[in-house]
Amino acid sequence: MASTLIGSVLVFLVTLSPTVAAPQSLPTGDALIVECGQAVTDMETGGQFSSRAIYCLGLVRGVLETAFEWYRNDVMQGVSPSHSPICRPDDSLTVGRAIRFTHRYLIEHPERLHERDTVLVMDALREAFACP
């Protein structure tokens, strides 16, 4: 009786588990171009970022901060900055500028919109701030 009850509970829990569902696909440039376009519009109108733009803002900032940290560590360890994904031009690079570079990159490379959004952001920043 106890084993039947345990078995029934396990079957019930498995049917509720989100892990049995098909895995979600990773976000791509198809959505990011819209989200970053909204972020650019929000910046130009001077208002707050809309909920649609927040994802772009967070993603670009995260990739940018990661790339800057990589660059900083390379410089501190005496490794050539050309090893870094991007070279930090100066402190004038803001997240807003990085969003604009990313959005422009997505517009100029529509053939890549099916690719993962994180890769596209890094490639956009790498193109804009390539190390010598």
C-alpha positions as CSV (number, residue, x, y, z in Angstrom):
1,M,0.0,0.0,0.0
2,A,2.8,2.5,1.0
3,S,4.7,1.7,-2.2
4,T,1.6,2.3,-4.3
5,L,1.0,5.6,-2.6
6,I,4.6,6.7,-3.1
7,G,4.5,5.6,-6.7
8,S,1.3,7.6,-7.3
9,V,2.8,10.7,-5.6
10,L,5.9,10.4,-7.8
11,V,3.9,10.1,-11.0
12,F,1.8,13.1,-9.9
13,L,4.9,15.2,-9.2
14,V,6.5,14.3,-12.5
15,T,3.5,15.4,-14.4
16,L,3.6,18.8,-12.7
17,S,7.4,19.2,-13.1
18,P,8.4,21.8,-15.7
19,T,11.4,19.7,-16.5
20,V,9.3,17.2,-18.5
21,A,8.3,19.9,-20.9
22,A,10.2,20.5,-24.1
23,P,13.2,22.7,-23.4
24,Q,12.8,26.3,-24.3
25,S,14.9,27.6,-27.2
26,L,17.5,30.2,-26.4
27,P,16.6,33.8,-27.2
28,T,17.7,35.0,-30.6
29,G,18.3,38.2,-32.5
30,D,14.7,38.1,-33.9
31,A,13.3,39.3,-30.6
32,L,16.4,41.4,-29.6
33,I,16.2,43.7,-32.6
34,V,12.7,44.7,-31.5
35,E,13.6,45.0,-27.9
36,C,16.7,47.1,-28.6
37,G,14.8,49.2,-31.1
38,Q,12.3,50.0,-28.3
39,A,15.3,50.8,-26.0
40,V,16.7,53.2,-28.6
41,T,13.2,54.9,-28.9
42,D,12.9,55.1,-25.1
43,M,16.3,56.8,-24.9
44,E,15.4,59.3,-27.6
45,T,12.2,60.3,-26.0
46,G,13.8,60.7,-22.6
47,G,11.3,58.5,-20.8
48,Q,11.8,55.5,-18.7
49,F,12.6,52.2,-20.3
50,S,9.5,50.2,-21.3
51,S,9.2,46.6,-20.2
52,R,10.0,45.5,-23.8
53,A,13.3,47.5,-23.7
54,I,14.4,46.2,-20.3
55,Y,15.6,42.8,-21.7
56,C,17.9,44.6,-24.2
57,L,19.2,46.9,-21.5
58,G,20.0,44.0,-19.1
59,L,21.6,41.8,-21.8
60,V,23.8,44.5,-23.3
61,R,24.9,45.7,-19.9
62,G,25.7,42.1,-18.8
63,V,27.7,41.3,-21.9
64,L,29.5,44.7,-21.8
65,E,30.4,44.3,-18.1
66,T,31.7,40.8,-18.8
67,A,33.8,42.0,-21.7
68,F,35.2,44.9,-19.7
69,E,36.1,42.6,-16.8
70,W,37.9,40.2,-19.2
71,Y,39.8,43.2,-20.7
72,R,40.7,44.5,-17.2
73,N,41.9,41.1,-16.1
74,D,44.0,40.7,-19.2
75,V,45.6,44.2,-18.6
76,M,46.3,43.4,-14.9
77,Q,47.9,40.1,-15.8
78,G,50.1,41.6,-18.6
79,V,48.3,39.7,-21.3
80,S,47.9,41.5,-24.6
81,P,44.5,43.2,-24.8
82,S,44.1,41.7,-28.3
83,H,43.2,38.6,-26.4
84,S,40.1,40.3,-25.0
85,P,36.7,40.2,-26.8
86,I,36.6,44.1,-26.9
87,C,39.0,46.9,-25.9
88,R,37.5,49.5,-23.6
89,P,37.9,52.8,-25.5
90,D,37.4,55.1,-22.6
91,D,34.9,55.9,-19.9
92,S,32.6,57.6,-22.4
93,L,31.2,54.2,-23.5
94,T,27.8,54.0,-21.8
95,V,25.3,51.2,-21.9
96,G,23.1,53.5,-24.0
97,R,25.9,53.8,-26.7
98,A,26.4,50.0,-26.5
99,I,22.6,49.5,-27.1
100,R,22.8,51.8,-30.1
101,F,25.8,49.9,-31.5
102,T,24.0,46.6,-30.9
103,H,20.8,47.7,-32.6
104,R,22.6,49.1,-35.6
105,Y,24.6,45.8,-35.9
106,L,21.3,43.8,-35.8
107,I,19.8,46.0,-38.6
108,E,23.0,45.6,-40.7
109,H,23.1,41.8,-40.3
110,P,19.6,40.5,-40.7
111,E,21.0,37.2,-41.9
112,R,22.2,36.5,-38.3
113,L,19.0,37.2,-36.4
114,H,18.3,33.5,-35.9
115,E,21.5,33.3,-33.8
116,R,21.7,33.5,-30.0
117,D,21.2,37.0,-28.7
118,T,24.3,37.0,-26.4
119,V,26.6,36.1,-29.3
120,L,25.1,38.9,-31.4
121,V,25.7,41.5,-28.7
122,M,29.3,40.3,-28.2
123,D,29.9,40.5,-32.0
124,A,28.3,43.9,-32.2
125,L,30.6,45.2,-29.4
126,R,33.6,43.4,-30.8
127,E,33.0,45.1,-34.2
128,A,32.6,48.5,-32.6
129,F,35.5,48.2,-30.2
130,A,38.0,45.8,-31.7
131,C,41.3,45.5,-30.0
132,P,44.3,46.6,-32.2
